[in-house]
Amino acid sequence: MSFKNAYIPYGQYWSTPFSRWQMSFQNLHAIKFAAEITTRFLKNREISPNEFDEVILGITIPQLYCFYGGPWLASLIGAEHVTGPMISQACATGTNCISMAAQNIETGVNKNVLVVTADRCSNGPHLVYPNSQAPGSTPDAENWVWDNFGRDPFAKNAMIETAENVVKEVGITRKEQDEVTILRYNQYQDALMDNRAFQKKYMLEPIEVKDRSGRKILATVEGDEGIYPTTMEGLSKLRPALPEGTVTYGTQTHPADANCGIIVATKEKADQLKKREDVKIRIVSYGEYKTKKGYMAMAIIPAAKRALENADISISDVSVIKTHNPFAVNDVYFCKEMDINWKDMNNYGSSLIYGHPQAPTMMRIIIELIEELVLKGGGYGLADGCAAGDTAASMVLEVSVD
């Protein structure tokens, strides 16, 4: 899928800090929290919620009353006239939401779309499904987050097992995983330099977390929470998470809580809204793929190639590459297949280090992709990442800096 007329106004996007699960954001209702942050963002930017033709909500973990989805979020931010879909595609949700917004711009259905992604991995719901056919009418039940991380109902394996399957088939070593993790941790440190100058280009903070009464401040969050200092010595001491495996808790990401937002618009509307006159951001293409069952990380290569083909460019034309890497395995595999040096991608951080709150993950990656492209003076950027169900989604953007 390719686009010619879908744009992102520079600076009209945000991410909250990513907070490791069971930390400061653990009790915040994901949609209400997103509505609060969206309202704050629009007020800061002096943008009326009435300017939007559509609100798209990306969310993957049920919250109380999430049945009302996008229309409820729109009403909470003051856009009571607006409706839009609720999208859930696991880790690919952010990419898919932006793609859907771009499609509606491209086809002339809308001129100005607000896309919001929100999830809370903390305190995930325990769901019970009636089953009158079971012995004693015992209901079926699941822990939405933990059970689904732990078992794909089709492939019959856990997420981490998909990584180990790729390790065995491709021949990825424990040392390679440790080394790429250290590199990604050090790249993240660059985003913290100069009082976190890079992150402050897009991160909305500080965030005061209050109690149920709304009066007492329980925590003030400035920057990502729950990132552990990482060293090669520390990684080498960790045992594999699975018997006879290679992936440790140090070389995989952690669940998190957060929300992100981005505006997708026509060129004319984007020109009106952008914060810098000299920057133009065009959504170029989208690609997705499903690979053989039990080999999730392998889907990232054909997904990326589809996005590049739809953009009519090659990987050598890309200036910035950012990936969702739930396992260090993903980046080792990507670089092997694309003939890319580890150092030539994921500058300023990636989800391997700052965490994975599901729907917002790829959206933050795309936002950081934009900011790095601006720093480089423009060019093509590729955002790529795997998702549950042995799938992946990828997007190409083009940034011009005059």
C-alpha positions as a Markdown table, in Angstrom:
| # | Residue | x | y | z |
|---|---|---|---|---|
| 1 | Met | 0.0 | 0.0 | 0.0 |
| 2 | Ser | 1.4 | 3.4 | -1.0 |
| 3 | Phe | 0.3 | 7.0 | -0.3 |
| 4 | Lys | 0.8 | 10.3 | -2.0 |
| 5 | Asn | -1.4 | 12.7 | 0.0 |
| 6 | Ala | -1.1 | 11.7 | 3.7 |
| 7 | Tyr | 1.1 | 13.9 | 5.9 |
| 8 | Ile | 2.0 | 14.4 | 9.5 |
| 9 | Pro | 2.4 | 18.0 | 10.7 |
| 10 | Tyr | 5.8 | 18.3 | 12.3 |
| 11 | Gly | 5.6 | 18.4 | 16.1 |
| 12 | Gln | 1.9 | 17.5 | 16.3 |
| 13 | Tyr | 2.4 | 14.2 | 18.1 |
| 14 | Trp | 3.3 | 13.0 | 21.6 |
| 15 | Ser | 4.2 | 10.1 | 23.8 |
| 16 | Thr | 3.9 | 9.9 | 27.5 |
| 17 | Pro | 6.9 | 8.3 | 29.3 |
| 18 | Phe | 6.8 | 4.5 | 29.1 |
| 19 | Ser | 6.3 | 3.2 | 32.6 |
| 20 | Arg | 7.3 | -0.4 | 33.4 |
| 21 | Trp | 4.3 | -2.4 | 34.4 |
| 22 | Gln | 3.3 | -2.3 | 38.1 |
| 23 | Met | 4.9 | 1.1 | 38.5 |
| 24 | Ser | 3.4 | 4.7 | 38.5 |
| 25 | Phe | 0.8 | 4.2 | 35.8 |
| 26 | Gln | -0.4 | 0.8 | 37.0 |
| 27 | Asn | -3.8 | 1.8 | 38.2 |
| 28 | Leu | -4.7 | 4.4 | 35.5 |
| 29 | His | -7.6 | 3.5 | 33.2 |
| 30 | Ala | -5.9 | 3.5 | 29.8 |
| 31 | Ile | -8.6 | 5.4 | 27.9 |
| 32 | Lys | -9.3 | 8.0 | 30.5 |
| 33 | Phe | -5.6 | 8.5 | 30.9 |
| 34 | Ala | -5.2 | 8.9 | 27.2 |
| 35 | Ala | -8.1 | 11.4 | 27.1 |
| 36 | Glu | -6.5 | 13.5 | 29.9 |
| 37 | Ile | -3.1 | 13.6 | 28.0 |
| 38 | Thr | -4.8 | 14.3 | 24.6 |
| 39 | Thr | -6.7 | 17.2 | 26.1 |
| 40 | Arg | -3.5 | 18.6 | 27.6 |
| 41 | Phe | -1.7 | 18.2 | 24.3 |
| 42 | Leu | -4.4 | 19.9 | 22.3 |
| 43 | Lys | -4.6 | 22.8 | 24.8 |
| 44 | Asn | -0.8 | 23.2 | 24.7 |
| 45 | Arg | -0.9 | 23.3 | 20.9 |
| 46 | Glu | -4.0 | 25.5 | 20.8 |
| 47 | Ile | -5.8 | 23.0 | 18.6 |
| 48 | Ser | -9.6 | 22.7 | 18.9 |
| 49 | Pro | -10.9 | 19.1 | 19.1 |
| 50 | Asn | -13.6 | 20.3 | 16.7 |
| 51 | Glu | -11.0 | 20.4 | 13.9 |
| 52 | Phe | -10.8 | 16.6 | 13.5 |
| 53 | Asp | -12.9 | 14.6 | 11.1 |
| 54 | Glu | -12.2 | 11.3 | 12.8 |
| 55 | Val | -10.6 | 9.9 | 16.0 |
| 56 | Ile | -9.0 | 6.5 | 15.7 |
| 57 | Leu | -8.3 | 4.6 | 19.0 |
| 58 | Gly | -5.7 | 1.8 | 19.1 |
| 59 | Ile | -5.9 | -0.4 | 22.2 |
| 60 | Thr | -5.2 | -4.1 | 22.8 |
| 61 | Ile | -5.9 | -4.7 | 26.5 |
| 62 | Pro | -9.6 | -4.3 | 27.6 |
| 63 | Gln | -10.4 | -1.6 | 30.1 |
| 64 | Leu | -13.7 | -0.9 | 31.8 |
| 65 | Tyr | -16.2 | 0.3 | 29.3 |
| 66 | Cys | -13.8 | 0.1 | 26.4 |
| 67 | Phe | -16.7 | -1.3 | 24.4 |
| 68 | Tyr | -17.4 | 2.4 | 23.6 |
| 69 | Gly | -13.9 | 2.8 | 22.1 |
| 70 | Gly | -13.2 | 5.7 | 19.8 |
| 71 | Pro | -16.4 | 7.6 | 20.2 |
| 72 | Trp | -16.0 | 7.6 | 24.0 |
| 73 | Leu | -12.4 | 8.9 | 23.7 |
| 74 | Ala | -13.6 | 11.6 | 21.2 |
| 75 | Ser | -16.3 | 12.7 | 23.7 |
| 76 | Leu | -13.9 | 12.8 | 26.6 |
| 77 | Ile | -11.6 | 15.2 | 24.7 |
| 78 | Gly | -14.4 | 17.5 | 23.6 |
| 79 | Ala | -14.9 | 16.2 | 20.0 |
| 80 | Glu | -18.4 | 15.0 | 20.6 |
| 81 | His | -19.3 | 15.2 | 16.9 |
| 82 | Val | -16.6 | 12.8 | 15.9 |
| 83 | Thr | -16.5 | 9.0 | 15.6 |
| 84 | Gly | -14.0 | 6.4 | 14.5 |
| 85 | Pro | -12.8 | 2.8 | 14.9 |
| 86 | Met | -11.1 | 1.0 | 17.6 |
| 87 | Ile | -8.1 | -1.0 | 16.3 |
| 88 | Ser | -6.4 | -3.9 | 18.0 |
| 89 | Gln | -3.5 | -5.7 | 16.2 |
| 90 | Ala | -1.2 | -6.5 | 19.1 |
| 91 | Cys | 2.3 | -4.8 | 18.7 |
| 92 | Ala | 1.4 | -3.6 | 15.2 |
| 93 | Thr | -1.5 | -1.6 | 16.4 |
| 94 | Gly | 0.2 | 1.8 | 16.2 |
| 95 | Thr | 1.4 | 1.2 | 12.6 |
| 96 | Asn | -2.0 | 0.0 | 11.5 |
| 97 | Cys | -3.8 | 3.0 | 13.1 |
| 98 | Ile | -1.6 | 5.4 | 11.2 |
| 99 | Ser | -2.0 | 3.4 | 8.0 |
| 100 | Met | -5.8 | 3.5 | 8.4 |
| 101 | Ala | -5.7 | 7.3 | 9.0 |
| 102 | Ala | -3.6 | 7.7 | 5.9 |
| 103 | Gln | -6.0 | 5.6 | 3.8 |
| 104 | Asn | -8.9 | 7.9 | 4.9 |
| 105 | Ile | -6.9 | 11.0 | 3.9 |
| 106 | Glu | -5.7 | 9.5 | 0.6 |
| 107 | Thr | -9.2 | 8.6 | -0.4 |
| 108 | Gly | -10.6 | 12.0 | 0.5 |
| 109 | Val | -12.8 | 10.7 | 3.2 |
| 110 | Asn | -11.1 | 12.9 | 5.8 |
| 111 | Lys | -8.8 | 15.9 | 6.0 |
| 112 | Asn | -7.6 | 15.8 | 9.6 |
| 113 | Val | -7.5 | 12.7 | 11.7 |
| 114 | Leu | -6.4 | 12.3 | 15.3 |
| 115 | Val | -4.8 | 8.9 | 16.1 |
| 116 | Val | -4.4 | 7.9 | 19.8 |
| 117 | Thr | -3.0 | 4.6 | 21.1 |
| 118 | Ala | -3.3 | 3.6 | 24.7 |
| 119 | Asp | -2.6 | 0.5 | 26.7 |
| 120 | Arg | -2.0 | -0.7 | 30.3 |
| 121 | Cys | -0.3 | -4.0 | 30.7 |
| 122 | Ser | -0.4 | -3.6 | 34.5 |
| 123 | Asn | -3.3 | -5.3 | 36.3 |
| 124 | Gly | -4.7 | -6.8 | 33.1 |
| 125 | Pro | -8.2 | -8.1 | 33.3 |
| 126 | His | -9.2 | -11.6 | 34.2 |
| 127 | Leu | -11.9 | -12.6 | 31.8 |
| 128 | Val | -14.5 | -15.4 | 32.3 |
| 129 | Tyr | -16.5 | -16.8 | 29.3 |
| 130 | Pro | -19.6 | -18.9 | 29.9 |
| 131 | Asn | -19.4 | -22.4 | 28.6 |
| 132 | Ser | -22.5 | -24.4 | 29.3 |
| 133 | Gln | -21.0 | -27.4 | 27.4 |
| 134 | Ala | -18.2 | -27.9 | 29.9 |
| 135 | Pro | -18.4 | -30.4 | 32.7 |
| 136 | Gly | -20.4 | -28.7 | 35.5 |
| 137 | Ser | -20.8 | -25.7 | 33.1 |
| 138 | Thr | -17.3 | -24.6 | 34.3 |
| 139 | Pro | -16.5 | -21.3 | 32.5 |
| 140 | Asp | -13.5 | -20.7 | 30.3 |
| 141 | Ala | -11.2 | -18.0 | 31.7 |
| 142 | Glu | -8.0 | -16.2 | 30.9 |
| 143 | Asn | -5.6 | -13.6 | 32.2 |
| 144 | Trp | -5.7 | -11.3 | 29.2 |
| 145 | Val | -2.1 | -10.2 | 29.4 |
| 146 | Trp | -0.2 | -13.0 | 30.9 |
| 147 | Asp | -2.0 | -15.9 | 29.2 |
| 148 | Asn | -1.8 | -14.4 | 25.7 |
| 149 | Phe | 1.9 | -13.5 | 26.1 |
| 150 | Gly | 2.4 | -17.1 | 27.1 |
| 151 | Arg | 0.4 | -19.0 | 24.5 |
| 152 | Asp | -0.5 | -18.5 | 20.8 |
| 153 | Pro | -3.7 | -20.6 | 20.4 |
| 154 | Phe | -2.7 | -21.4 | 16.8 |
| 155 | Ala | 1.1 | -21.9 | 17.0 |
| 156 | Lys | 0.8 | -23.4 | 20.5 |
| 157 | Asn | 3.8 | -21.6 | 21.9 |
| 158 | Ala | 4.8 | -18.6 | 23.9 |
| 159 | Met | 6.2 | -15.4 | 22.5 |
| 160 | Ile | 9.7 | -16.2 | 23.8 |
| 161 | Glu | 9.6 | -19.6 | 22.1 |
| 162 | Thr | 9.2 | -17.9 | 18.7 |
| 163 | Ala | 12.4 | -16.1 | 19.4 |
| 164 | Glu | 14.2 | -19.3 | 20.3 |
| 165 | Asn | 12.9 | -21.0 | 17.2 |
| 166 | Val | 14.5 | -18.2 | 15.1 |
| 167 | Val | 17.7 | -18.6 | 17.1 |
| 168 | Lys | 17.9 | -22.3 | 16.2 |
| 169 | Glu | 17.0 | -21.9 | 12.5 |
| 170 | Val | 19.3 | -18.9 | 11.8 |
| 171 | Gly | 22.1 | -19.7 | 14.2 |
| 172 | Ile | 22.0 | -16.7 | 16.4 |
| 173 | Thr | 24.3 | -16.8 | 19.5 |
| 174 | Arg | 23.8 | -15.8 | 23.1 |
| 175 | Lys | 26.8 | -13.5 | 22.7 |
| 176 | Glu | 25.2 | -11.7 | 19.7 |
| 177 | Gln | 22.1 | -11.1 | 21.7 |
| 178 | Asp | 24.0 | -9.7 | 24.7 |
| 179 | Glu | 26.1 | -7.5 | 22.4 |
| 180 | Val | 23.2 | -6.0 | 20.5 |
| 181 | Thr | 21.4 | -5.4 | 23.9 |
| 182 | Ile | 24.4 | -3.4 | 25.2 |
| 183 | Leu | 24.5 | -1.4 | 22.0 |
| 184 | Arg | 20.8 | -0.6 | 22.2 |
| 185 | Tyr | 21.1 | 0.4 | 25.8 |
| 186 | Asn | 24.0 | 2.8 | 25.0 |
| 187 | Gln | 22.0 | 4.2 | 22.1 |
| 188 | Tyr | 19.2 | 5.0 | 24.5 |
| 189 | Gln | 21.6 | 6.9 | 26.7 |
| 190 | Asp | 22.1 | 9.3 | 23.7 |
| 191 | Ala | 18.4 | 10.3 | 24.1 |
| 192 | Leu | 19.1 | 11.2 | 27.7 |
| 193 | Met | 22.0 | 13.6 | 26.9 |
| 194 | Asp | 21.6 | 17.4 | 27.4 |
| 195 | Asn | 18.8 | 16.9 | 29.9 |
| 196 | Arg | 17.0 | 14.5 | 27.6 |
| 197 | Ala | 16.9 | 17.0 | 24.7 |
| 198 | Phe | 15.9 | 14.3 | 22.2 |
| 199 | Gln | 13.0 | 12.9 | 24.2 |
| 200 | Lys | 11.7 | 16.4 | 25.1 |
| 201 | Lys | 11.0 | 17.0 | 21.4 |
| 202 | Tyr | 8.0 | 14.8 | 21.7 |
| 203 | Met | 7.5 | 13.5 | 25.2 |
| 204 | Leu | 4.6 | 15.1 | 27.2 |
| 205 | Glu | 5.6 | 15.5 | 30.9 |
| 206 | Pro | 5.7 | 15.8 | 33.8 |
| 207 | Ile | 2.7 | 13.7 | 34.6 |
| 208 | Glu | 1.2 | 13.8 | 38.0 |
| 209 | Val | -0.4 | 10.5 | 39.1 |
| 210 | Lys | -3.2 | 11.1 | 41.6 |
| 211 | Asp | -5.3 | 9.0 | 43.8 |
| 212 | Arg | -8.9 | 8.1 | 43.2 |
| 213 | Ser | -10.1 | 11.3 | 44.7 |
| 214 | Gly | -8.0 | 13.3 | 42.3 |
| 215 | Arg | -6.6 | 15.4 | 45.2 |
| 216 | Lys | -3.5 | 13.6 | 46.4 |
| 217 | Ile | -0.4 | 13.3 | 44.1 |
| 218 | Leu | 1.0 | 9.8 | 44.4 |
| 219 | Ala | 3.9 | 10.2 | 41.9 |
| 220 | Thr | 5.3 | 12.7 | 39.4 |
| 221 | Val | 6.7 | 11.0 | 36.3 |
| 222 | Glu | 9.4 | 12.6 | 34.3 |
| 223 | Gly | 10.9 | 10.3 | 31.7 |
| 224 | Asp | 10.7 | 6.5 | 31.2 |
| 225 | Glu | 10.3 | 4.4 | 34.3 |
| 226 | Gly | 11.8 | 1.1 | 35.2 |
| 227 | Ile | 14.9 | 0.9 | 32.9 |
| 228 | Tyr | 17.6 | -1.1 | 34.6 |
| 229 | Pro | 21.3 | -0.2 | 34.1 |
| 230 | Thr | 22.7 | -2.8 | 31.7 |
| 231 | Thr | 26.3 | -4.0 | 31.4 |
| 232 | Met | 27.9 | -6.9 | 29.6 |
| 233 | Glu | 29.0 | -8.4 | 32.9 |
| 234 | Gly | 25.4 | -8.2 | 34.2 |
| 235 | Leu | 24.0 | -9.8 | 31.1 |
| 236 | Ser | 26.5 | -12.6 | 31.1 |
| 237 | Lys | 25.4 | -13.7 | 34.6 |
| 238 | Leu | 21.7 | -14.1 | 33.6 |
| 239 | Arg | 20.3 | -17.5 | 33.0 |
| 240 | Pro | 18.2 | -18.2 | 29.9 |
| 241 | Ala | 14.5 | -17.8 | 30.5 |
| 242 | Leu | 13.8 | -21.2 | 29.1 |
| 243 | Pro | 15.7 | -24.4 | 29.8 |
| 244 | Glu | 18.5 | -24.9 | 27.2 |
| 245 | Gly | 17.5 | -21.5 | 25.6 |
| 246 | Thr | 19.5 | -18.4 | 24.8 |
| 247 | Val | 17.1 | -15.5 | 25.5 |
| 248 | Thr | 17.4 | -14.0 | 29.0 |
| 249 | Tyr | 15.3 | -11.5 | 30.8 |
| 250 | Gly | 18.0 | -9.0 | 29.9 |
| 251 | Thr | 17.8 | -9.5 | 26.2 |
| 252 | Gln | 14.0 | -9.1 | 25.9 |
| 253 | Thr | 11.8 | -6.1 | 26.6 |
| 254 | His | 9.4 | -5.5 | 29.5 |
| 255 | Pro | 5.6 | -4.8 | 29.5 |
| 256 | Ala | 4.8 | -1.2 | 30.1 |
| 257 | Asp | 2.0 | 1.4 | 30.4 |
| 258 | Ala | 1.7 | 4.5 | 28.2 |
| 259 | Asn | -0.2 | 6.4 | 25.5 |
| 260 | Cys | 0.8 | 8.2 | 22.3 |
| 261 | Gly | -0.9 | 10.4 | 19.8 |
| 262 | Ile | -0.3 | 11.7 | 16.3 |
| 263 | Ile | -2.2 | 13.9 | 13.7 |
| 264 | Val | -2.5 | 12.6 | 10.1 |
| 265 | Ala | -3.8 | 15.2 | 7.6 |
| 266 | Thr | -3.8 | 16.4 | 4.1 |
| 267 | Lys | -0.8 | 18.5 | 2.9 |
| 268 | Glu | -2.8 | 21.7 | 3.3 |
| 269 | Lys | -3.9 | 20.9 | 6.8 |
| 270 | Ala | -0.5 | 19.7 | 7.8 |
| 271 | Asp | 1.0 | 22.9 | 6.6 |
| 272 | Gln | -1.4 | 24.9 | 8.8 |
| 273 | Leu | -0.6 | 22.8 | 11.9 |
| 274 | Lys | 3.1 | 22.0 | 11.7 |
| 275 | Lys | 5.4 | 23.6 | 14.2 |
| 276 | Arg | 8.3 | 24.2 | 11.8 |
| 277 | Glu | 7.7 | 25.7 | 8.3 |
| 278 | Asp | 10.8 | 24.1 | 6.9 |
| 279 | Val | 9.8 | 20.4 | 7.7 |
| 280 | Lys | 7.4 | 18.3 | 5.7 |
| 281 | Ile | 6.6 | 14.7 | 6.7 |
| 282 | Arg | 4.8 | 12.4 | 4.2 |
| 283 | Ile | 3.5 | 8.9 | 4.9 |
| 284 | Val | 4.9 | 6.9 | 1.9 |
| 285 | Ser | 3.9 | 3.3 | 2.3 |
| 286 | Tyr | 2.8 | 0.4 | 4.5 |
| 287 | Gly | 3.5 | -3.3 | 4.4 |
| 288 | Glu | 2.5 | -6.3 | 6.5 |
| 289 | Tyr | 3.2 | -10.0 | 6.5 |
| 290 | Lys | 2.5 | -13.3 | 8.3 |
| 291 | Thr | 5.3 | -15.9 | 8.4 |
| 292 | Lys | 5.2 | -19.6 | 9.3 |
| 293 | Lys | 3.8 | -20.4 | 12.7 |
| 294 | Gly | 6.1 | -20.1 | 15.7 |
| 295 | Tyr | 8.7 | -17.8 | 14.0 |
| 296 | Met | 7.4 | -14.3 | 14.7 |
| 297 | Ala | 10.7 | -12.5 | 14.3 |
| 298 | Met | 11.0 | -13.8 | 10.7 |
| 299 | Ala | 7.9 | -11.8 | 9.6 |
| 300 | Ile | 9.8 | -8.5 | 10.0 |
| 301 | Ile | 11.9 | -9.0 | 6.8 |
| 302 | Pro | 9.1 | -9.6 | 4.3 |
| 303 | Ala | 7.0 | -6.8 | 6.0 |
| 304 | Ala | 9.9 | -4.4 | 5.6 |
| 305 | Lys | 10.5 | -5.5 | 2.0 |
| 306 | Arg | 6.8 | -4.9 | 1.1 |
| 307 | Ala | 6.8 | -1.4 | 2.6 |
| 308 | Leu | 10.0 | -0.6 | 0.6 |
| 309 | Glu | 8.6 | -2.1 | -2.6 |
| 310 | Asn | 5.4 | -0.1 | -2.1 |
| 311 | Ala | 7.6 | 3.0 | -1.7 |
| 312 | Asp | 9.6 | 2.1 | -4.8 |
| 313 | Ile | 12.9 | 2.4 | -2.9 |
| 314 | Ser | 15.5 | -0.1 | -1.5 |
| 315 | Ile | 17.0 | -0.4 | 1.9 |
| 316 | Ser | 20.0 | 1.5 | 0.7 |
| 317 | Asp | 17.8 | 4.5 | 0.2 |
| 318 | Val | 16.8 | 4.6 | 3.8 |
| 319 | Ser | 18.5 | 7.1 | 6.1 |
| 320 | Val | 16.9 | 6.0 | 9.5 |
| 321 | Ile | 15.7 | 2.5 | 10.6 |
| 322 | Lys | 13.8 | 2.0 | 13.8 |
| 323 | Thr | 12.4 | -1.3 | 15.0 |
| 324 | His | 10.2 | -2.8 | 17.6 |
| 325 | Asn | 12.5 | -5.4 | 19.1 |
| 326 | Pro | 10.8 | -7.4 | 21.8 |
| 327 | Phe | 13.9 | -9.6 | 21.7 |
| 328 | Ala | 17.4 | -8.8 | 20.8 |
| 329 | Val | 17.0 | -11.7 | 18.4 |
| 330 | Asn | 14.9 | -9.5 | 16.1 |
| 331 | Asp | 17.6 | -7.0 | 15.5 |
| 332 | Val | 20.3 | -9.6 | 14.9 |
| 333 | Tyr | 18.1 | -11.3 | 12.4 |
| 334 | Phe | 17.1 | -8.1 | 10.7 |
| 335 | Cys | 20.7 | -7.0 | 10.2 |
| 336 | Lys | 21.7 | -10.4 | 8.9 |
| 337 | Glu | 18.9 | -10.5 | 6.3 |
| 338 | Met | 19.2 | -6.8 | 5.3 |
| 339 | Asp | 23.0 | -6.6 | 5.5 |
| 340 | Ile | 22.8 | -3.8 | 7.9 |
| 341 | Asn | 25.3 | -3.0 | 10.7 |
| 342 | Trp | 23.8 | -3.1 | 14.1 |
| 343 | Lys | 25.0 | 0.4 | 14.8 |
| 344 | Asp | 23.1 | 1.8 | 11.8 |
| 345 | Met | 19.7 | 1.5 | 13.3 |
| 346 | Asn | 17.7 | 2.2 | 16.5 |
| 347 | Asn | 19.6 | 5.4 | 17.4 |
| 348 | Tyr | 18.2 | 7.1 | 20.5 |
| 349 | Gly | 16.6 | 3.9 | 21.8 |
| 350 | Ser | 14.1 | 1.2 | 21.0 |
| 351 | Ser | 11.4 | -0.9 | 22.7 |
| 352 | Leu | 14.0 | -3.5 | 23.8 |
| 353 | Ile | 15.2 | -0.9 | 26.3 |
| 354 | Tyr | 12.3 | 1.5 | 27.1 |
| 355 | Gly | 9.5 | -1.1 | 27.2 |
| 356 | His | 6.5 | -2.4 | 25.4 |
| 357 | Pro | 3.0 | -1.1 | 26.2 |
| 358 | Gln | 1.5 | -2.8 | 23.1 |
| 359 | Ala | -0.5 | -0.3 | 21.1 |
| 360 | Pro | 1.6 | 2.8 | 21.8 |
| 361 | Thr | 4.9 | 1.0 | 21.0 |
| 362 | Met | 5.1 | 1.4 | 17.3 |
| 363 | Met | 3.7 | 4.9 | 17.4 |
| 364 | Arg | 6.5 | 6.1 | 19.7 |
| 365 | Ile | 9.0 | 4.3 | 17.4 |
| 366 | Ile | 7.5 | 6.2 | 14.4 |
| 367 | Ile | 7.6 | 9.5 | 16.3 |
| 368 | Glu | 11.3 | 9.0 | 17.2 |
| 369 | Leu | 11.9 | 8.0 | 13.5 |
| 370 | Ile | 10.6 | 11.4 | 12.5 |
| 371 | Glu | 12.7 | 13.4 | 14.9 |
| 372 | Glu | 15.9 | 11.5 | 13.9 |
| 373 | Leu | 15.2 | 12.2 | 10.3 |
| 374 | Val | 14.8 | 15.9 | 11.0 |
| 375 | Leu | 18.1 | 15.9 | 12.9 |
| 376 | Lys | 19.7 | 14.3 | 9.8 |
| 377 | Gly | 18.3 | 16.9 | 7.5 |
| 378 | Gly | 15.6 | 14.6 | 6.0 |
| 379 | Gly | 15.3 | 11.4 | 4.0 |
| 380 | Tyr | 13.4 | 8.2 | 4.1 |
| 381 | Gly | 12.8 | 6.3 | 7.3 |
| 382 | Leu | 11.7 | 2.7 | 7.9 |
| 383 | Ala | 9.8 | 1.6 | 11.0 |
| 384 | Asp | 9.4 | -2.1 | 11.3 |
| 385 | Gly | 8.2 | -4.5 | 14.0 |
| 386 | Cys | 6.8 | -8.0 | 14.7 |
| 387 | Ala | 3.4 | -8.7 | 16.3 |
| 388 | Ala | 1.5 | -11.5 | 17.8 |
| 389 | Gly | 0.3 | -14.2 | 15.5 |
| 390 | Asp | 3.7 | -14.5 | 13.7 |
| 391 | Thr | 3.0 | -11.2 | 11.9 |
| 392 | Ala | 4.8 | -7.9 | 11.3 |
| 393 | Ala | 4.0 | -4.4 | 10.0 |
| 394 | Ser | 6.3 | -1.8 | 8.5 |
| 395 | Met | 6.0 | 1.8 | 7.4 |
| 396 | Val | 8.1 | 4.2 | 5.3 |
| 397 | Leu | 8.0 | 7.9 | 5.9 |
| 398 | Glu | 9.8 | 10.7 | 4.0 |
| 399 | Val | 10.9 | 13.9 | 5.7 |
| 400 | Ser | 12.0 | 16.9 | 3.8 |
| 401 | Val | 13.9 | 19.8 | 5.5 |
| 402 | Asp | 14.1 | 22.9 | 3.4 |
